Every structure is written in structure tokens, then in C-alpha cells.
């Protein structure tokens, strides 16, 4: 069988990193095709017309979608290397259960850590740590989640490690202080070539998350200012203009707090990599 393998991915996606790790573990040569998710390619839309998301593995012209499905497919097709999933049916089921838990619980809390603020952020941090503690319980004293062998659940979870620095910095908390076993496990995983080659640089991930957060926050603020200042201030009568003026001033006060002592609103974090904004 010919093995023409292409991965449609996005550089910061932990889900695409899963697939890369699995391919590296199996020694499969593949071509990586970086996708612009703001301007989705015809190939991506053709290969994943349902969700229109990465990752997509194209094997001999046939697409496989959804990262955990792809990892299982890789494990089934390339059998010459040791299996990622356990051979025991119960252990296989447990591995799939916890991988599903990562996608449904861990990822949801993690996403909110770098996209929300205030009470919602605090709730997300609490939920995230609670999830990690449950995973620590599953890991126990084992080297990897599968025991002494790096396997399916490790592949599913370890890409999150590349985002930990962003979560900690933007969320102002310390993961290692709460979950030291998870950090020790992640560092063991990073010693594997397949993982080290596939995970993105944590500082660049932070830059990506930071500029996204700034853009999101400024976009929301612009809408509020425009709504109060432009739409209502000069288009309403009676008591409404007084309420609108109050809302407009409150927005400006918030914007005064945003730059602090900076010369301009647009001054970003000094560590920001401007190449990511192009």
C-alpha cells in the first residue's frame, strides 16, 4: 500500500500536535500543510465539510477527521510499531474514557482561562485544576498513563503542556504548585523525541494567546463605546441620552485604565512577538 500522508494542521492547535506525536511514534513520514483558519482553504473545506476544522489526516487521498479518531486510525493502520492503545479491552476503554474527559472537560476550562476575565476566569481556573487533580489520580505513581509505556492517553494529553505557560501567565496561577505530578509527567514526556519535535514553543504559544486576548477585549470594548457614543448619544431623546452619557463615560473610564501609564492603548506586552500578528 502506498503511504501518501498529509496533515492539515494549525501551528498552535494541541489537537494537531496529538496527530504529529502519533505519526512520529509510528515512524510515519508525512507532509504538514499549515492552514489559515481565518481564511479556510478549499482543500480543508473539501476534506472536512462537516466541521471545517483541523486536524485532518489525508491518507492516500482519503480524509480522517477529529484528532482522537485520527490517533486511533494511525494506531490501527501502522501496526509495525508498538500499539498506542492497550491490548486489554478494559484498559482500552479506560484510555478512551479519559481522552474524552480531556476533550470535554479539560479543554473547555483551559479555553476559558485565556478568553475570559473576572468571575468566569476564576471559575475556569478552579475547574481546570480540579480536572488535573483527577488526572493525577489516574496517573498515580506510573511513569506514563499507560504504565511504563508511552501510549494513547499520553498522546491525547501532553500537547496541553505547551499551553500551560500561557494559562499560568494569563490566569495568574501556578499549575505545578497545585499538580506537581502532572508537571513531572509532562517533563518525562518531553524527553521523548516524538513529543519534543511536535510540541510548539511555550513562549510563542503565550504570544498567540496574549494577542488573541487583547484583540478580543478591545473588540468587545469598541462595540460598547460605539453603541453608547455613536448609536444612542445623538439618536435618542428624553431620559435615554442621560443614561447613554453615563454608559459612555463608564466605557471611557475603563479605557483609561487599560493603558495605565502607557503612551498609547496599542502598547503590547514587551515579550510579544510581532511576527505572529502578520
N, C-alpha and C positions, 0 to 999 in steps of 0.2 A: 504494500500500500504506500502510495506517495504521501508525504507528510508536509503539505504546504500549510503553514500555521501563521496566522496573523492575529494580533491582539489589538483591538480598538480600545484605546485607554485615554485617561486624562491624568496628567502627572501627579496631581495631589490626591487622587482617589485611593483610599485604602482598599476599596473593593477590587480595583485593578491591580494593586500590589499583591493581593492574595493570589491572583491568577499567575502573576510573574513568578512568585515564590514556588508555586506548584509546578510550573513549567521548568524552572531551574532545578528543582528537586528531582524531576524525572529526566533531566538532561535533554529536553526538547528544544531544538533550535526554532526560533520564531522571530517574526518581524513585528515591531511595535509601531502602531500608527496613532500618533497623538491627535486627539480630536478637540476641536474648538466647540465647547458646549454652548457658547453664546451664538454660534453660527453653525449649526449641525450639518455635517456633510451628507451628501446624497447616499454615500456608502453606509453611514451609520443608520440613516432612516430606512434604507433598504434591508439592512441586516437585523435591525431591531425595531420593526414598525409598531410594536405594541407599546413598549416603554420608552423607546427613543433615548436610551441611556447607555453609558459604558459601565462595565466592560462587556465586550462581545468578543468571543473567540471564533475565528473563522478557520475551520479545518477542512481542507480540500474543497473550499467553496461553500461549505455549509456552516451557518451561524449557530452558536450556542450562547445563550444569554443568562444573566444573573450569576454573580460570582461564585456562590456556593454550588450551584448546579454545574458551573464550568469546572470547578476544582474536582468534583466527583467524576465528571466526564474524563478529565485528564487522568485521574486515578484508574478508571476503567479501561481506557484506551492504551496507555503506556504502562504495561504490566512488567516490563523487564527490570524496573527498579522497584524497591520495596514499596508496599502499599501505604498510602497516607491514612486510609481508614482502617480501623482494626478489623481483624478477621472474625472475631466473636460477634454474633448478631446483637447481643445486648450492649456491648461496648460501642458498636457502630451506632446503635440507636442513641446512646448517651452522647456520643460525639456530635451527632446531628442535632440533638436537642439543645446542647449548649451553644452550638454555632448559630442556631435560630434565635436563641436568647440574646446573643451578641448583636444580631441584626435588629431585633425588635426592641430591645431594652437599652443596651449599652449605647448603640449608635444614636438612638433618639435623644438620650440625655446629653451625649457628647456634642451633638449638633447644636443643641440649645445653649451650651456653655459659650460658644463663640458667636452666637447670633442673637442673644437676648441680653437683657440687663435687669437690674433690680431684683424683685421677688422671684421672677421666673428663672433668672440665672441662679439664685441661691437654691431653688428647688431642684434645678437640673444638676448642680454640683452634688447635692445630697443624694439624689437618685443615682448618679454616676458612681460615687464612692460605694454606695450600698451594693450596686451591681458588681463592682470589682471585688468587694469582700466575698460575695457569693462565689465568684470565680476563684478566689484564693482558696476557698473551702474545697472546691472541686480539684484544684491543683494539689492541695495537701503538701506532702514532702517530696513529691515526684519531681524529677528533672524537667520533664515536659508533661503536658496534659495527658499524653498517651503512655506515660511511664518513662522508660529510658530512651524511647524513640520519638523523634520529632514527627508529628503527624497532622492529621486533618484539623483538629481544633486549634493547634498552634498556628497553622497556616491561616485559619479564619480570624484569629485574634491579634496576632503580632503586628499587622500593619497599623493598628491603632496606636502603637508605641511611637510612631513617627509624629503623631499629633499631640502626644502628651505635653510637650513643652508649650505648645500653643494653648492648650486647655489651661495649664497651670498659670501661664503669664496673663492671659486674658481673663481668667476666672479668679485669679489671686488666691490660689490654694496649692498645696503640696501633695502630690499623689503618693510619693514614696513614704511620707510620714504616716499616711493612712493605710497604705497597702504595700509594705516592703517586699512581700513575696512575689507580687506581680512584677515589680521592677527588677528583682533579681532574675526572675524567669525571662523577662524580655531581654535582659543583658546576655543571658545564656543563648537565647535565640539569635541575637545579633552576631554571635561568634560563628554562626553558620554562613557560608559564602552565599547560599541562595537567598538568605534574608538580607544580608548586608548589601548585596547587589540590587535588591528590589525595593527597599525602603528609601524614601526620599529624605533629604537633609532636613533635620528638625527646624533649623533656623529659617529655611526657605518656606517650610510649611507654616511657620509662625507668620512670616511676612504675608503670605497668601491670606491667612485667616484675619490678620490685622487690617489689611486694606479692604477686605470684604466687610468687616465690621464697621469701619469708618464710612464706607460707601453706603451701607445700609442705614446707619444712623443719620448721616447727612441727608440722605434721600427722604427719610421719614420727616426730618425737621423741615426740609424745604417745602414739603407738602403742607405742613401745618402753618408755616409762615405765609405761604401763598394763599391758603384757604382763608386765614384771618385777615391778612393785609390786603390782598388783591380782590378776592371774590366778594367779601362781605363788607369791608370797611366803607366802600363808596357805593355799594349797591343796595344797602338796607336803610330802613328808616325807623324812627321811634326808639324803643329801648334797645333794639338789636345792635346799633352801632356802638353803644356804650359797652355791651358785653364783648363785642368784637375787638374794641380797642384794648380791653383788659387782656383778652387772649393773645392779641398781637404783641403787647408789651411782655407778657409772660414768655412768649417764644423768644423774643429778643434777649430777655434776661438769661434764658437757657443758653443761647448762642454766645452771650458774653462769658459765660462760664466755660464754654468749650475751648476757646483759645487760651484762657488763663493769661499768662504773661507773654504769650507768643505774639509775634508781629502780625501774623495772618492766620486765618482759620485753617488754611491748607497745609500748615507745617506738620508733617507726619513724624512718626517715631524715628529717632536718629538711626535705628538699625534697619529701617525699611529699605528693601532692595528695589530701586526704581525700575529695574528691568522687568519686574513682574507686572508693572502697570501698562506695559506696551503690548 
